[in-house]
């Protein structure tokens, strides 16, 4: 029996999607036909995704959605288009009415622009925006307002909001505050296999999509003797993808499908922790596992497997020591295997929010000799943590990877270089999204008086939005610095190598004119573990009520690691102050 019948009408556009309750379960219908999501999130090959039996892509934000929708349509895929919502850790305040209104307006524009595209599957409103504030009704009311608006603007596609696991009252709060949300998206890693059992116990009644899943995260993994999380091999990870899919996704009455994480590769915890593909496009075991789960049959040529990877002897050594490791790998088709060994510094800290991370240095000279079964490594003179990677390739597009954590005791301080930026390099251009490099997270001074609207549409200099800054107090001082990583004051590696940049430019205007603001970059001195390599400033700039461009020149400065890329500071002069920023970039 169909309890909620929302079948596509004769006048509905191609790609119309409905959520139906049938008996004790739920089902997506696209153009009147059942549609089970077999998808992934990431920027890997869309053709490969399709060839493996996948049918959908997930995004976290709507920037560039039009081009992706066109590519998906051409390749026979659909897209869950994300609408990025602000996070507390990035300074977004859900009690700032202007910021919330601007965020909603940004969502409206994305919906109006893309709602009639035939590859659109659904609207994914927010991703883990509840972290640190999940019991605040204001967060859920903002989600509901956008979801309700989406239904009015686009009655042909369902709405979803995505949460980080189902702990606390996340599910109950969505049930209570978000009646316009059709689907709950759940990001679940270590707890993925038990999700179908835990979801109803948490009060789950709406249908769900597993919107991120894969190997357990560093936050869910036991640590070794020096506090580092060992990483599963790609072979072991494939089993985790399979386990979650079979137990929490396939044949579950409340589940509409899933998006595996991540279809591609990225530096997050390590160079390989979450990636399902290597940088050269080679398939890891997780791709083969999903191919069989999605299509019902394994690939014609399977990726290699790592049976064992271990260090011979101690994993903690003195600077310059020689150590050995051995590898046991196999290939189902007996293809000849080629092994590449690589020693890389281990990240000093592991983020858990998916933000951009610096790529630690690689030490090719450390590999003394290696073959398909073993390697001899001379450890660097720098103290600290390392990972020894074994990349196994079969010559048929398949690969396996594993790594061993190692440590050098004592030695010289390790220098972790920042990734090279491609100029011009934006600090702020349009409404901020999850992919930004620097985050306006370093609030200073009288922080309670600082309000920033990252999507202000009031006379922007370029594009559709600008950044509105309100300092609501009439005394004291306040400021905000753009940091990499977010909320770091010099304790973590990060930043970018901006070598080659000649100037830092930005556009500013005051609400009235006469406002005095100081601008700078490079706030972290050499007393910090991870400092900025240069700094400069423009002191006490008097603004006008029209847009003006200002420049901080960079000639002769060492820009090899800039962790705090931009900052503003104001001192109150007896009344509140408002000014606007736009188009902040290194050129």
ZICORDA-V508607 format. One record per pair of residues at least 12 apart in sequence whose C-alpha atoms are under 8 Angstrom apart, sorted by the first residue. I is the first residue (numbers start at 1). J is the second residue. Records with the same first field share a line. If there is no record, write none. Layout:
# ZICORDA-V508607
I=J  J
This chain:
# ZICORDA-V508607
1=22  23
2=20  21  22  23
3=20  21  22  23
4=19  20  21  22
5=20  21
6=18  19  20
7=29  31  32
8=31  32  156
12=156
13=116  118  156
14=31  118
15=30  31  117  118  119  120  121
16=30  31  118  121  156  157
17=29  30  31  32  121  122  156  157  158
18=30  156  157  158
19=158  182
24=253
25=207  253  254
26=207  253  254  255  256
27=255  256
28=256
36=256  257
37=55  56  256  257  258  259
38=53  54  55  56  257  258  259  294
39=54  55  56  57  58  257  258  259  260
40=54  56  57  58  258  259  260  261  262  263
41=57  58  59  212  259  260  261  262  263
42=57  58  59  261  262  263  264  265
43=263  264
44=263  264  265  277  281
45=263  264  281
46=72  75
47=75
50=75  76  77
52=287  288  290  291  294  295  299
53=291  294  295
54=77  291  294
55=76  77  78
56=77  78  79  80  259
57=72  77  78  79  80  259
58=79  80  81  82  211  259
59=79  80  81  82
60=81  82  83  84  124  126  127  434
61=81  82  83  84  433  434
62=81  82  83  84  110
65=81  114
66=114
69=117  119  120
70=119
72=119
73=118  119
77=119
78=119  120  121
79=119  120  121  122
80=120  121  122  123  124
81=120  121  122  123  124
82=123  124  125  126
83=107  110  123  124  125  126
84=125  126  127  433  434
85=103  125  126  127  129
86=103  126  129
87=128  129  130  131
88=129  131  132  133
89=441  486  487
90=439  440  441  486
91=440  441  452
92=452
93=451
94=138  139  142
95=138
96=451
98=453
99=452  453  454  455  456
100=142
102=453  454  455  456  457
103=455
104=142  145  146
106=455
107=146
108=146  149  150
111=150  153  154
112=153  154
115=154
120=157
121=157  158
122=157  158  159  160
123=150  157  158  159  160
124=159  160  161  162
125=143  146  147  159  160  161  162
126=143  161  162
127=161  162  163  164
128=162  163  164
129=163
130=163  164  170
131=164
134=169  170
135=169  170  173
137=173  177
140=173  174  177  178
141=177  178
143=161  178
144=177  178  179  180  181
147=159  160  178  180  181
148=180  181
151=180
158=181  182  183
159=180  181  182  183
160=181  182  183  184  185
161=181  183  184  185
162=184  185  186  187  211
163=184  185  186  187
164=186  187  188
165=186  187  188
166=186  199  202
167=202
169=202
171=202  203  204
172=202  203  204
182=206  207
183=206  207  208  209
184=206  207  208  209
185=208  209  210  211
186=208  209  210  211  212
187=210  211  212  213
188=210  211  212  213  214
189=212  213  214  215  216  217
190=214  215  216  217  220
191=216
192=213  214  244  248
193=243  244  245  246  247  248
194=244  247  248
195=248
196=247  248  249  252
197=248
205=254
206=254
207=254  255  256
208=254  255  256  257
209=255  256  257  258  259
210=249  255  257  258  259  260
211=258  259  260
212=258  259  260  261  262
213=241  244  259  260  261
214=237  240  241  244  260  261  274
215=232  237  240  241  273  274
217=352
218=269  350  352
219=352
228=405
230=404  405
231=273  402  403  404
232=273  402
233=306  400  401  402  403
234=284  285  286  305  306  400  401  402
235=284  285  286  305  306  400  401
237=285  286
238=285  286  287  288  289
239=286  289
241=260  286  289  290
242=286  289  290  293
245=293
261=274  275  276
262=274  275  276
263=275  276  277
264=276  277  278  279  281
265=277  278  279
267=356  357  358  359
268=350  351  354  355  356  357
269=347  349  350  351
270=346  347
271=359
272=401
281=397
282=393  397  398  399
283=303  397  398  399
284=303  398  399  400  401
285=302  303  304  305  398  399  400
288=302  303
301=332  333  396  398
302=331  332  333  398
303=331  332  393  394  397  398  399  400
304=329  330  331  332  392  393  394  398  399  400
305=329  330  331  399  400
306=327  328  329  330  400  401  402
307=327  328  329  330
308=326  327  328  329
309=325  326  327  328  402  403  404
310=325  326  327  404
311=323  324  325  326  404
312=324  325  326
315=405  406  407
316=406  407  408  409
317=407  408  409
318=408  409  410  411
319=379  380  381  382  383  408  409  410  411
320=378  379  380  381
321=378  379
322=376  377  378  379
323=376  377  378  379
324=374  375  376  377
325=374  375  376
326=373  374  375
327=372  373  374
328=373
329=373  392
331=394
335=394  395
336=394  395
337=372  392  393  394  395
338=371  372  392  393  394  395
339=371  372  390  391  392  393
340=371  390  391  392
341=367  370  375  388  389  390  391
342=362  363  364  367  388  389  390
343=362  363  364  366  367  386  387  388  389
344=360  361  362  363  386  387  388  389
345=360  361  362  363  384  385  386  387  416
346=360  384  385  386  387  405
347=359  360  385  493
348=385  492  493
349=492  493
355=434  435  485
356=435  436  437  485
357=485  494
358=418  419  493  494  495  496
359=417  418  419
360=416  417  418
361=416  417
363=380
366=378  379  380
379=408
380=408
381=408  411  412
382=408  410  411  412  413  414
383=407  408  409  410  411  412  413  414
384=407  408  409  410  413  414
385=405  406  407  408
386=405  406  407  408
387=403  404  405  406
388=403  404  405  406
389=401  402  403  404
390=402  403
416=493
417=497  560  561
418=493  494  495  496  497  560  561
419=495  496  497
420=496  497  498  499
421=496  497  498  499
422=498
423=498  500  501  586  587
424=501  585  586  587
425=585  586  587
426=583  584  585  586
427=482  565  566  583  584  585  586
428=582  583  584  585
429=462  463  466  582  583  584  585
430=454  455  463  464  465  466  582  583
431=454  455  456  465  466  467
432=454  455
437=484
438=482  483  484  485  486  495  564  565
439=482  483  484  485  486
440=480  481  482  483  486
441=480  481  482  483  486  487
442=480  481  482  483  486  487  488  489
443=478  479  480  481
444=478  479  480
445=476  477  478  479
446=476  477  478
447=478  479
449=470  471  472  473  478
450=469  470  471  472  478  479
451=469  470  471  472
452=467  468  469  470
453=467  468  469
454=466  467  468
455=467  468
456=468
460=582
461=507  547  582  583
462=582  583
466=580  581  582
467=580  581  582
468=578  579  580  581
469=578  579  580  581
470=576  577  578  579
471=576  577  578
472=575  576  577
473=572  575  576  577
474=572  573  574  575  576
475=571  572  573  574  575
476=571  572
477=569  570  571  572
478=569  570  571
479=567  568  569  570
480=567  568  569
481=564  565  566  567  568
482=564  565  566  567
483=495  563  564  565  566
484=563  564
485=563
489=524  528
490=524  528  529  530  531
491=528  529  530
492=529  530
493=530
494=530  561  563
495=561  562  563  564
496=560  561  562  563
497=559  560  561  562
498=559  560  561  562  586
499=558  559  560
501=554  586  587
502=553  554  555  586  587
503=551  552  553  554  555  586  587
504=551  552  553  554  584  585  586  587
505=549  550  551  552  583  584  585  586  587
506=549  550  551  581  582  583  584  585
507=547  548  549  550  581  582  583  584
508=543  546  547  548  549  550  579  580  581  582
509=543  544  545  546  547  548  579  580  581
510=543  544  545  546  578  579  580
511=545  577  578  579  580
512=544  545
513=542  543  544  545  546
514=542  543  544  545
515=542  543  544  577  578  579
516=540  541  542  543  570  571
517=539  540  541  542  543  568  569  570  571
518=537  538  539  540  541  568  569  570
519=537  538  539  540  541  566  567  568  569
520=535  536  537  538  552  566  567  568
521=535  536  537  564  565  566  567
522=534  535  536  562  563  564  565  566
523=535  564
524=563  564
531=561  562  563
532=561  562  563  564
533=558  559  560  561  562
534=557  558  559  561  562
535=557
536=552  554
537=552
538=552
